[in-house]
Amino acid sequence: MTRSIESRLILVFGLLILMVMFISSFFIIDRTKNYFYEDVQKKIEFMVSSSLIRLLEDKNLTQERIQTIVDQSMKESQYGFMIQKLIVTDSRGKVVASFPRMDISFFPSDEILTSLAGYKVVKREVEDQAMVFAFPIKSGRSVERALYLEVSVQNILATVTDIKNILLMAYIVAMLFSLFIGLLFAKTLSNPLRKLTKQALEMAEGNLDVKIEVSSQDEIGKLASAFRTMATNVKKYISELEFEKQKLERILQNMSDGVLAVNSKNEIIHINESAKKFLKGDVKKFLEYIQNEENRSVTQHIYEVDGWTLEVSTAAFIDSYHGNGTIFILHDITQQAKLDQMRKQFVADVSHELRTPITTIKTYSETLLDVDDETVKREFLSVIIKECDRMTRLITDLLYLSRLDSGENILKIEEVNVSELVRFVCEKMRIHAKKKNQKLLCSAEENVVIEADRDRLEQVLINLINNAVVYVQEGGQIEVGLKKDGSYVKITVDDNGPGIPEDDLPRIFERFYRVDKARSRSLGGSGLGLSIADEIVKAHGGKIQVESRVGVGTKFTVILPVKNTV
């Protein structure tokens, strides 16, 4: 059972008062009783020494004379009422006189024997409520008689009892008064503590705005002041921690990297939005993979899920269960993985593209050593020159792409009449279209002028129209259009060729990518034309869009800004 400080103070105060009263009453009663006993002793000794002993010292006194002296002394003495018994014996212990008179020869008493030996005896008989005195009566150096007295102390004990009662009443009154004073003191002390405790409990529940109104200047006041200072500091620290927590949560939530924290029981204690996006909510599968026996000792992992390639780093921490929790950092390397794959593919494609003409050149050159026919030699040399030109175009295209990738400004911006440029390229490519009995139609708005690099723009148009001429079947149709749309111009190349499969559309601008690889190589294509066209248009701040349906045709749309802002 919990006791309040008030009740404990009153209890301690009361016990202290009781202890003081008990000790003081013991000493007071003891000293009072001793005082009365000593007073009786002095009076009896005075009476005996001043009269009785002096009268009884004569050794020639008869028994009758001794009895007369005793009777006379008891009548005349002012202390005679106190004496219960008085006996005078001779040197052999025989009773010679007594008061009140007793018809006995001997009185059995150790005190008489002691006094006959020459010693005075004073003794308190508590049970008989009396004091016993024994005096030797000497004649010269020898003891002639002994005087034995029993003095009643009932009056003393009655007086002491009265004093005890008076002290008891006084102590009860003092006790009640002291307890009342103690209660007031305890309340004076406990009320501020109770108020301080209540306010401290409110603070413990999180209410740091509570006002501590204890204003005394004593230790409790100092304690209250310390609580106020502590509340202010705690509120300040909590505010700073909340700010840091919010800042950290904002940082974690807006990180591009995923952050996942689990405790030693594999319970999720934090997961940010990026991690949710990467893992698609399937954290269990991820943890099973990472915590697999083969992967447990590794601190970095590569985890692939639903098109994401994640680099996972781990770090340990001590959780609330005093076990080892784990923090997982999920870094998205999907684009990097794709770029690595593209780079590998690019190297393979370049190697392949260069190997084919080099093999051809080597084969024809070796054959030429054994050929004497001039016509065959000329034919073989023509093939070698053609393959050399193909390698030259490939390397030139690669170097140009490299310059575009590096961000080098290779454009010569000037005002270009796109209407004239479109019509010029159409006329230039119409010869190639006629060879396949294709219709090349050109529809361009008049006097459309933009800021661009004329040569590079011509290269884009030639590439798009040439691709249409190459891949559209004989007798097909190609339409080239130009129109201005606000601050942009749109150049379209629309054909009714075989079209491009939907799965291949997102990749047609990749380097060395061909929809029909065998046919492209047989037609002399390097697979870099659309990549170069796309990079040139992007360098102008524009874009190329493509729409295609298999068996229906393909439409390329080049969108360029009128004012160059790149």
KOLNUSE-812694 format. One record per residue (C-alpha): z, y, x; residue in three letters; residue number from 0. Coordinates in steps of 0.001 Angstrom, whole numbers. Each point is the difference from the previous one (the first is absolute). Example, Ala and Ser with C-alpha at 12.3 -4.5 7.8 and 13.67 -1.06 7.14 Angstrom:
! KOLNUSE-812694
PT       up    north     east  resn  resi
PT     7800    -4500    12300   ALA     0
PT     -660     3440     1370   SER     1
***
This chain:
! KOLNUSE-812694
PT       up    north     east  resn  resi
PT        0        0        0   MET     0
PT    -1020     3365     1430   THR     1
PT     2727     2634       58   ARG     2
PT     -728     3684       21   SER     3
PT     1224     2143     2832   ILE     4
PT     2152     1861    -2540   GLU     5
PT     1914    -3149    -1021   SER     6
PT      379    -1047     3624   ARG     7
PT     1334     3422      966   LEU     8
PT     2539     -100    -2848   ILE     9
PT      982    -3574      925   LEU    10
PT      466      881     3670   VAL    11
PT     1835     3207     -920   PHE    12
PT     2318    -1894    -2367   GLY    13
PT      695    -2780     2514   LEU    14
PT      741     2585     2686   LEU    15
PT     2461     1800    -2281   ILE    16
PT     1658    -3303     -988   LEU    17
PT      357     -938     3641   MET    18
PT     1509     3369      889   VAL    19
PT     2365     -169    -2989   MET    20
PT     1082    -3569      794   PHE    21
PT      714      782     3643   ILE    22
PT     1736     3288     -757   SER    23
PT     2116    -1526    -2812   SER    24
PT     1029    -2868     2292   PHE    25
PT     1193     2427     2661   PHE    26
PT     1652     2349    -2524   ILE    27
PT     1945    -2788    -1780   ILE    28
PT      913    -1663     3268   ASP    29
PT     1253     3240     1500   ARG    30
PT     1870      926    -3177   THR    31
PT     1719    -3429     -167   LYS    32
PT      933      211     3686   ASN    33
PT     1344     3475     -544   TYR    34
PT     2319    -1156    -2826   PHE    35
PT     1149    -3070     1953   TYR    36
PT      726     2115     3052   GLU    37
PT     1880     2504    -2164   ASP    38
PT     2195    -2768    -1486   VAL    39
PT      599    -1405     3461   GLN    40
PT     1110     3377     1316   LYS    41
PT     2345      562    -2915   LYS    42
PT     1629    -3453      256   ILE    43
PT      359      253     3771   GLU    44
PT     1538     3463     -379   PHE    45
PT     2444    -1234    -2634   MET    46
PT      996    -3052     2028   VAL    47
PT      317     1734     3337   SER    48
PT     1816     3030    -1342   SER    49
PT     2715    -1827    -1984   SER    50
PT       44    -3771     -347   LEU    51
PT     -476    -1042     3610   ILE    52
PT     2442     2630     1227   ARG    53
PT     2636    -1198    -2517   LEU    54
PT     -556    -3685      658   LEU    55
PT       85      189     3815   GLU    56
PT     3781     -502       33   ASP    57
PT      538    -3676      797   LYS    58
PT     3520       39    -1477   ASN    59
PT    -1184      637    -3556   LEU    60
PT     1083    -2531    -2570   THR    61
PT    -2373    -1606    -2475   GLN    62
PT     1515     2009    -2890   GLU    63
PT     -406     3197     1967   ARG    64
PT    -3627     -782      780   ILE    65
PT     -701     -714    -3693   GLN    66
PT     1650     3260     -956   THR    67
PT    -2118     1913     2530   ILE    68
PT    -3154    -1614    -1370   VAL    69
PT      906      760    -3628   ASP    70
PT      969     3576      847   GLN    71
PT    -3196      614     1991   SER    72
PT    -2229    -1317    -2753   MET    73
PT     1680     2327    -2526   LYS    74
PT     -247     3059     2194   GLU    75
PT    -3487     -581     1494   SER    76
PT    -2919     1752    -1652   GLN    77
PT    -2201    -2970      964   TYR    78
PT     2277    -2621    -1466   GLY    79
PT    -2209     -417    -3065   PHE    80
PT    -2737    -1346     2228   MET    81
PT     2123    -2745     1564   ILE    82
PT     -263    -3315    -1800   GLN    83
PT     2190    -1973     2326   LYS    84
PT     2393      860     2871   LEU    85
PT     1802    -2684     2050   ILE    86
PT     2367      321     2947   VAL    87
PT      619    -3094     2171   THR    88
PT     2267     -649     2933   ASP    89
PT    -1283    -1061     3378   SER    90
PT     -311    -3583    -1197   ARG    91
PT    -2109      912    -3051   GLY    92
PT     2800     -409    -2569   LYS    93
PT     -247     2401    -2907   VAL    94
PT     2947     2441       76   VAL    95
PT    -1303     2545    -2568   ALA    96
PT    -2912      449    -2383   SER    97
PT    -1484     2234    -2617   PHE    98
PT     -194    -1006    -2708   PRO    99
PT     2818    -2359      760   ARG   100
PT    -1020    -3602      567   MET   101
PT     2324    -2974      197   ASP   102
PT    -1652    -1652     3010   ILE   103
PT     1096     -765     3507   SER   104
PT    -3363       76     1706   PHE   105
PT    -3326     1742     -875   PHE   106
PT    -3021    -1804     1469   PRO   107
PT    -2109     2615     1738   SER   108
PT    -1982       73     3218   ASP   109
PT      382     3764       57   GLU   110
PT     3838     -318      207   ILE   111
PT     -292    -2429     2876   LEU   112
PT    -2392     2366     1778   THR   113
PT     2354     2958     -457   SER   114
PT     3017    -2080     1263   LEU   115
PT    -2108     -487     3115   ALA   116
PT       78     3759      436   GLY   117
PT    -3335      998    -1537   TYR   118
PT     -809     2281    -2908   LYS   119
PT    -2336    -1487    -2645   VAL   120
PT    -2234     1909    -2450   VAL   121
PT    -2249    -2170    -2165   LYS   122
PT    -2196      508    -3067   ARG   123
PT      143    -2713    -2651   GLU   124
PT    -3181      661    -2039   VAL   125
PT      531    -2867    -2431   GLU   126
PT     3598     1027     -752   ASP   127
PT     -977     3670      -59   GLN   128
PT     2806      779     2447   ALA   129
PT      780     1096     3535   MET   130
PT     2488    -2010     2072   VAL   131
PT     2208     1665     2632   PHE   132
PT     2401    -1692     2414   ALA   133
PT     2209     2040     2393   PHE   134
PT     2325    -1294     2732   PRO   135
PT     3514     1577     -123   ILE   136
PT     1309      136     3549   LYS   137
PT     3363      627     1466   SER   138
PT     -700      912     3526   GLY   139
PT    -2665    -2307     1336   ARG   140
PT      723    -2899    -2340   SER   141
PT    -1286     -486    -3569   VAL   142
PT     2975     -265    -2347   GLU   143
PT    -1736       49    -3361   ARG   144
PT    -3507      121    -1643   ALA   145
PT    -1093     2281    -2841   LEU   146
PT    -2761    -1395    -2302   TYR   147
PT    -1711     2135    -2687   LEU   148
PT    -2763     -668    -2556   GLU   149
PT    -1537     3251    -1239   VAL   150
PT    -2252       64    -3103   SER   151
PT    -3478     1558      480   VAL   152
PT    -1160     -366    -3631   GLN   153
PT      -69     3767     -363   ASN   154
PT    -2252      231     3054   ILE   155
PT    -2388    -2613    -1351   LEU   156
PT       -9     1682    -3416   ALA   157
PT     -758     3335     1653   THR   158
PT    -2788    -1596     2038   VAL   159
PT    -1422    -1560    -3183   THR   160
PT       38     3413    -1691   ASP   161
PT    -1774     1483     2993   ILE   162
PT    -2548    -2813     -183   LYS   163
PT     -645      769    -3675   ASN   164
PT     -305     3707      690   ILE   165
PT    -2428     -678     2877   LEU   166
PT    -1990    -2403    -2190   LEU   167
PT     -411     2602    -2730   MET   168
PT     -857     2624     2594   ALA   169
PT    -2517    -2338     1632   TYR   170
PT    -1612     -862    -3330   ILE   171
PT     -400     3706     -812   VAL   172
PT    -1216      705     3540   ALA   173
PT    -2347    -2996     -192   MET   174
PT    -1562     1156    -3259   LEU   175
PT     -305     3552     1274   PHE   176
PT    -1447    -1227     3300   SER   177
PT    -2500    -2239    -1794   LEU   178
PT    -1045     2965    -2132   PHE   179
PT     -449     2122     3130   ILE   180
PT    -1823    -2929     1635   GLY   181
PT    -2286     -340    -3021   LEU   182
PT     -875     3704      201   LEU   183
PT     -601     -318     3736   PHE   184
PT    -2095    -3159     -460   ALA   185
PT    -2092     1696    -2692   LYS   186
PT     -423     3053     2220   THR   187
PT    -1233    -2303     2741   LEU   188
PT    -1922    -2525    -2096   SER   189
PT    -1835     2355    -2400   ASN   190
PT    -2190     1510     2755   PRO   191
PT     -497    -3494     1449   LEU   192
PT     -923    -1375    -3438   ARG   193
PT    -2456     2843     -528   LYS   194
PT    -1375     -492     3515   LEU   195
PT     -321    -3763     -595   THR   196
PT    -1879      566    -3261   LYS   197
PT    -2395     2406     1673   GLN   198
PT     -414    -2361     2984   ALA   199
PT     -901    -2841    -2410   LEU   200
PT    -2621     2244    -1615   GLU   201
PT    -1374      704     3469   MET   202
PT      -45    -3745      706   ALA   203
PT    -2089     -478    -3163   GLU   204
PT    -2560     2459     1355   GLY   205
PT     1103     3308    -1566   ASN   206
PT      169     2130     3139   LEU   207
PT      -20     3248    -2019   ASP   208
PT     3563     -544    -1259   VAL   209
PT     2375     2909      707   LYS   210
PT     3224     -852     1865   ILE   211
PT     2480     2573    -1322   GLU   212
PT     3141     -828     2021   VAL   213
PT     1002     3335     1528   SER   214
PT     3376     -708     1654   SER   215
PT      438      790     3688   GLN   216
PT     1862    -3188      910   ASP   217
PT    -1383    -3317     1263   GLU   218
PT    -1441     -806    -3451   ILE   219
PT    -1786     3348       -6   GLY   220
PT    -1409     -788     3434   LYS   221
PT    -1077    -3425    -1266   LEU   222
PT    -1745     1639    -2978   ALA   223
PT    -1709     2453     2341   SER   224
PT    -1137    -2927     2154   ALA   225
PT    -1360    -1725    -3130   PHE   226
PT    -1922     3158     -961   ARG   227
PT    -1487      218     3485   THR   228
PT     -797    -3715      -42   MET   229
PT    -1668      280    -3433   ALA   230
PT    -2123     2913     1223   THR   231
PT    -1005    -1850     3161   ASN   232
PT     -649    -3288    -1829   VAL   233
PT    -2128     1843    -2567   LYS   234
PT    -1914     1644     2828   LYS   235
PT     -487    -3305     1848   TYR   236
PT    -1022    -1821    -3197   ILE   237
PT    -2467     2782     -764   SER   238
PT    -1444     -317     3495   GLU   239
PT     -126    -3790     -322   LEU   240
PT    -1690      278    -3407   GLU   241
PT    -2526     2409     1482   PHE   242
PT     -639    -2326     2936   GLU   243
PT     -182    -2985    -2358   LYS   244
PT    -2512     1769    -2267   GLN   245
PT    -1982     1114     3023   LYS   246
PT       -7    -3526     1394   LEU   247
PT     -966    -1449    -3397   GLU   248
PT    -2807     2532     -351   ARG   249
PT    -1220     -841     3491   ILE   250
PT      202    -3736     -679   LEU   251
PT    -1640      301    -3422   GLN   252
PT    -2852     2115     1350   ASN   253
PT     -578    -1968     3170   MET   254
PT    -3399    -1565      294   SER   255
PT     1737    -2977     1595   ASP   256
PT     1865    -2393    -2256   GLY   257
PT     3771     -357      458   VAL   258
PT     1891    -3008    -1334   LEU   259
PT     3704     -700      655   ALA   260
PT     1784    -3210     -983   VAL   261
PT     3589    -1063      620   ASN   262
PT     1256    -3305     1383   SER   263
PT     -322    -1542    -3491   LYS   264
PT    -3685     1015     -231   ASN   265
PT      840     2599    -2682   GLU   266
PT    -2280     3037       26   ILE   267
PT     2034     3121      744   ILE   268
PT    -2958     2347      517   HIS   269
PT    -3755      -73     -478   ILE   270
PT    -2279     3048       21   ASN   271
PT    -3190      569    -1970   GLU   272
PT    -2291     -922     2882   SER   273
PT     1707    -3385      390   ALA   274
PT     -294     -624    -3746   LYS   275
PT    -3704      858      191   LYS   276
PT     -609    -2250     2990   PHE   277
PT     1970    -3005    -1273   LEU   278
PT    -1068      305    -3646   LYS   279
PT     3573     -767    -1039   GLY   280
PT      -54    -3479     1576   ASP   281
PT     2816      595     2492   VAL   282
PT     1202    -3612     -176   LYS   283
PT    -3282    -1339     1376   LYS   284
PT       69     2588     2790   PHE   285
PT     3590     -899      997   LEU   286
PT     -805    -3734      -55   GLU   287
PT    -2897      618     2394   TYR   288
PT     1963     2273     2364   ILE   289
PT     3118    -2202        2   GLN   290
PT    -1970    -3165      638   ASN   291
PT     1412    -1947     2950   GLU   292
PT    -3130      671     2069   GLU   293
PT      132     3772     -627   ASN   294
PT     3769      552       96   ARG   295
PT      226      675     3741   SER   296
PT    -2961     2426      -44   VAL   297
PT      734     3710     -514   THR   298
PT    -3587      954     -903   GLN   299
PT    -2233    -1768    -2503   HIS   300
PT    -3425      416    -1534   ILE   301
PT      123     -548    -3769   TYR   302
PT    -3079        0    -2232   GLU   303
PT      226      354    -3784   VAL   304
PT    -2571     1013    -2633   ASP   305
PT    -2316     1838     2395   GLY   306
PT     2811     1631     1990   TRP   307
PT      575     -782     3657   THR   308
PT     3579      942      938   LEU   309
PT     1714      169     3352   GLU   310
PT     3659     -875     -657   VAL   311
PT     2795     1105     2348   SER   312
PT     3600    -1130     -533   THR   313
PT     3406     1405      948   ALA   314
PT     3477    -1387     -698   ALA   315
PT     3066     1842    -1336   PHE   316
PT     3535     -901    -1142   ILE   317
PT      174       -3    -3808   ASP   318
PT     2931      406    -2424   SER   319
PT      688    -3748      174   TYR   320
PT      431      334     3796   HIS   321
PT    -3096    -2149      385   GLY   322
PT    -3375      732     1594   ASN   323
PT    -2334     1906    -2298   GLY   324
PT    -3640      670      888   THR   325
PT    -2233     3072     -249   ILE   326
PT    -3752     -652     -207   PHE   327
PT    -2479     2752      915   ILE   328
PT    -3422     -739    -1530   LEU   329
PT    -2727     1885     1821   HIS   330
PT    -3417       -7    -1686   ASP   331
PT    -2596    -1021     2597   ILE   332
PT    -2620     -974    -2588   THR   333
PT    -2413     2697     1127   GLN   334
PT      682     -756     3648   GLN   335
PT     -583    -3704     -640   ALA   336
PT    -3246      850    -1761   LYS   337
PT    -1028     2276     2854   LEU   338
PT      841    -2724     2502   ASP   339
PT    -2076    -2426    -2001   GLN   340
PT    -2822     2535     -279   MET   341
PT      174      646     3726   ARG   342
PT     -218    -3701      721   LYS   343
PT    -2868     -284    -2458   GLN   344
PT    -1638     3073     1521   PHE   345
PT      147    -1468     3504   VAL   346
PT    -1347    -3290    -1314   ALA   347
PT    -2806     1788    -1890   ASP   348
PT     -953     2172     2984   VAL   349
PT       36    -3042     2237   SER   350
PT    -2167    -1857    -2466   HIS   351
PT    -2379     2919     -515   GLU   352
PT     -450      441     3747   LEU   353
PT     -189    -3695      752   ARG   354
PT    -2997     -564    -2325   THR   355
PT    -2411     2499     1653   PRO   356
PT     1318     -875     3482   ILE   357
PT     -667    -3694     -663   THR   358
PT    -3442      865    -1326   THR   359
PT     -779     2173     3042   ILE   360
PT     1252    -2676     2392   LYS   361
PT    -2015    -2743    -1716   THR   362
PT    -3258     1993      -55   TYR   363
PT      514     1197     3577   SER   364
PT      474    -3530     1275   GLU   365
PT    -3075    -1122    -1927   THR   366
PT    -2069     2842     1467   LEU   367
PT      471    -1457     3472   LEU   368
PT    -2102    -2999     -992   ASP   369
PT    -2611     1778    -2174   VAL   370
PT    -3345     1098     1436   ASP   371
PT    -1724     1027    -3198   ASP   372
PT      -50     3811     -160   GLU   373
PT      -49       26    -3800   THR   374
PT     3127    -2165     -198   VAL   375
PT     1685     2097     2688   LYS   376
PT     -706     3181    -1937   ARG   377
PT     1377    -1605    -3170   GLU   378
PT     3178    -1155     1770   PHE   379
PT      484     3401     1637   LEU   380
PT     -374     1623    -3420   SER   381
PT     2823    -2193    -1325   VAL   382
PT     2169      877     3012   ILE   383
PT     -607     3738     -515   ILE   384
PT      796     -378    -3707   LYS   385
PT     3323    -1735      787   GLU   386
PT      809     2661     2612   CYS   387
PT     -629     2700    -2596   ASP   388
PT     2269    -1878    -2404   ARG   389
PT     2835      -38     2606   MET   390
PT     -607     3670      725   THR   391
PT      289      903    -3694   ARG   392
PT     3165    -2110     -285   LEU   393
PT     1674     1614     3007   ILE   394
PT    -1112     3483    -1104   THR   395
PT     1485     -611    -3468   ASP   396
PT     3249    -1303     1509   LEU   397
PT      318     3016     2282   LEU   398
PT     -634     2338    -2906   TYR   399
PT     2634    -1745    -2126   LEU   400
PT     2408      218     2890   SER   401
PT     -528     3759      205   ARG   402
PT      589      303    -3742   LEU   403
PT     3182    -2103      198   ASP   404
PT     1380     2115     2835   SER   405
PT     -146     3111    -2203   GLY   406
PT    -2465     1721     2291   GLU   407
PT    -1815     2786    -1756   ASN   408
PT    -3635    -1071      408   ILE   409
PT    -1364     1814    -3064   LEU   410
PT    -2190     3052      309   LYS   411
PT      797     1799    -3227   ILE   412
PT    -2648     2322    -1408   GLU   413
PT    -1470      960    -3339   GLU   414
PT    -2223    -2857    -1168   VAL   415
PT    -2406       62    -2923   ASN   416
PT      836    -3450    -1335   VAL   417
PT    -2848      156    -2549   SER   418
PT    -2547      234     2794   GLU   419
PT     1811    -2616     2099   LEU   420
PT       42    -2549    -2842   VAL   421
PT    -3708      508     -716   ARG   422
PT     -786     -251     3755   PHE   423
PT     1837    -3310      430   VAL   424
PT    -1611    -1391    -3161   CYS   425
PT    -3458      801     1328   GLU   426
PT      919    -1505     3338   LYS   427
PT     1229    -3265    -1562   MET   428
PT    -2772     -258    -2624   ARG   429
PT    -2330    -1603     2587   ILE   430
PT     2461    -2892      464   HIS   431
PT      433     -393    -3785   ALA   432
PT    -3793     -218     -524   LYS   433
PT     -140    -2948     2382   LYS   434
PT     2040    -1955    -2592   LYS   435
PT    -1717     1553    -2996   ASN   436
PT     3254     1762     -923   GLN   437
PT      283     3225    -1980   LYS   438
PT     2048     2663     1783   LEU   439
PT      800     2793    -2482   LEU   440
PT     1589     3281     1047   CYS   441
PT     1732     2433    -2369   SER   442
PT     1759     2974     1631   ALA   443
PT     1261     3337    -1293   GLU   444
PT    -1582     3008     1658   GLU   445
PT     1656     2076     2710   ASN   446
PT     3258    -1939      333   VAL   447
PT     1537     1305     3230   VAL   448
PT     3176    -1340     1682   ILE   449
PT     1728      265     3365   GLU   450
PT     -646    -3226     1934   ALA   451
PT    -1511    -1627     3084   ASP   452
PT    -3677     -427     -970   ARG   453
PT     -811    -2812     2455   ASP   454
PT     3067    -2070     -920   ARG   455
PT     -634      516    -3722   LEU   456
PT    -3589    -1123      509   GLU   457
PT     1305    -3089     1789   GLN   458
PT     2173     -843    -3055   VAL   459
PT    -2904      383    -2445   LEU   460
PT    -2355    -2036     2188   ILE   461
PT     2581    -2770      272   ASN   462
PT      649     -205    -3751   LEU   463
PT    -3693      179     -989   ILE   464
PT    -1015    -2410     2761   ASN   465
PT     2607    -2528    -1198   ASN   466
PT    -1419      284    -3506   ALA   467
PT    -3570     -494     1293   VAL   468
PT     1066    -3001     2098   VAL   469
PT     2043    -1858    -2636   TYR   470
PT    -1894      873    -3197   VAL   471
PT    -2633    -2582     -897   GLN   472
PT    -3724      782      144   GLU   473
PT    -1147     2121    -2910   GLY   474
PT     3544     1335     -494   GLY   475
PT     1004     3596     -719   GLN   476
PT     2187     2431     1927   ILE   477
PT     1161     3338    -1444   GLU   478
PT     1398     2786     2174   VAL   479
PT     1745     2878    -1786   GLY   480
PT     1737     3286      871   LEU   481
PT     2044     2282    -2207   LYS   482
PT     2665     2631      457   LYS   483
PT     3341     -511    -1757   ASP   484
PT     2244     3058      453   GLY   485
PT     1179      205     3583   SER   486
PT    -1526    -3389      823   TYR   487
PT    -3486    -1497      220   VAL   488
PT     -834    -3593     -913   LYS   489
PT    -2813    -1978     1646   ILE   490
PT     -717    -3357    -1657   THR   491
PT    -2092    -2973     1197   VAL   492
PT     -504    -2370    -2947   ASP   493
PT    -2004    -3235      166   ASP   494
PT     -713    -3053    -2174   ASN   495
PT      468    -2481     2819   GLY   496
PT     2063    -3220       67   PRO   497
PT     3297     1885      -51   GLY   498
PT     3228     -629     1926   ILE   499
PT     2618    -2558    -1121   PRO   500
PT     3208     1619    -1250   GLU   501
PT     2147    -1737     2646   ASP   502
PT    -2104     1529     2776   ASP   503
PT       50     3608    -1274   LEU   504
PT     3348     1017     1628   PRO   505
PT    -1228    -1201     3396   ARG   506
PT    -3551     1265      245   ILE   507
PT     1084     3002     2133   PHE   508
PT     1750    -2239     2548   GLU   509
PT    -1673     -264     3381   ARG   510
PT    -2334    -2978      446   PHE   511
PT      628    -1081    -3573   TYR   512
PT    -3078    -1424    -1678   ARG   513
PT     -331    -1272    -3557   VAL   514
PT    -2828    -2367      981   ASP   515
PT      560     -582     3730   LYS   516
PT    -3056    -2172      683   ALA   517
PT    -2403     2354    -1787   ARG   518
PT     1507     3094     1631   SER   519
PT     -458    -1341     3509   ARG   520
PT    -3570    -1095     -743   SER   521
PT     -697     3546    -1144   LEU   522
PT     1440     1445     3212   GLY   523
PT     3120     1536    -1524   GLY   524
PT     3139      416     2162   SER   525
PT     2464      362    -2840   GLY   526
PT     1036     3483     1181   LEU   527
PT    -2267     2212    -2105   GLY   528
PT     2277      420    -3033   LEU   529
PT     3059      390     2262   SER   530
PT    -1691     2865     1851   ILE   531
PT    -1174     1601    -3255   ALA   532
PT     3525     -198    -1456   ASP   533
PT     1575     1547     3128   GLU   534
PT    -2556     2860       55   ILE   535
PT      629      831    -3673   VAL   536
PT     3785      -94      576   LYS   537
PT     -434     2307     2989   ALA   538
PT    -1637     2480    -2408   HIS   539
PT     2998     -251    -2359   GLY   540
PT    -1909    -2145    -2516   GLY   541
PT     -130    -3610    -1117   LYS   542
PT    -2434    -2759     -947   ILE   543
PT      374    -1900    -3246   GLN   544
PT    -1794    -3235     -867   VAL   545
PT     -697    -1722    -3308   GLU   546
PT    -1781    -3344     -201   SER   547
PT     -678    -2913    -2305   ARG   548
PT    -1570    -3230     1185   VAL   549
PT    -3557     -311    -1341   GLY   550
PT       13     3604    -1297   VAL   551
PT       83     2229     3062   GLY   552
PT     2126     2239     2193   THR   553
PT      786     3725      -96   LYS   554
PT     1394     1954     2953   PHE   555
PT     1368     3513     -656   THR   556
PT      623     2422     2856   VAL   557
PT     2400     2828     -972   ILE   558
PT       96     2995     2380   LEU   559
PT     1788     3356     -242   PRO   560
PT    -2196     3115     -115   VAL   561
PT     2296     1823     2444   LYS   562
PT      996    -1992     3038   ASN   563
PT     3782      151      518   THR   564
PT      377    -2646     2708   VAL   565
***
